[in-house]
Amino acid sequence: MARSEERDRELSGLRARTECLEAEATCLRSGREEARKDAKCLHGERTRLQQDLREVTSRAEETESTLRAANVRLGEANMDLQREREVARGRSSSSWVFLLGSVVIY
């Protein structure tokens, strides 16, 4: 009778351990499903971020190109302005000389 009680206790312990392991397995399966959902969500977010990066990169390249062209035009405008100032200085000097000459003549 002692052996059968001992065996019953062992079986009871094994049942309890089995129930515990089954509960743990259920919890792990649930966690695995959550992890899959999270991974799927993260993959979608990564895809969206990559698309955003491509769009931003494209716009940045367009902006850089526009900026380079604007800088070239600005440089040309500055050179034109400098030439106009030099010409204006030349006219101003010759006008001043002419004016002085006119005063002397009169």
Secondary structure, 3 states (H helix, E strand, C coil): CHHHHHHHHHHHHHHHHHHHHHHHHHHHHHHHHHHHHHHHHHHHHHHHHHHHHHHHHHHHHHHHHHHHHHHHHHHHHHHHHHHHHHHHHHHHHHHHHHHHHHHHHC
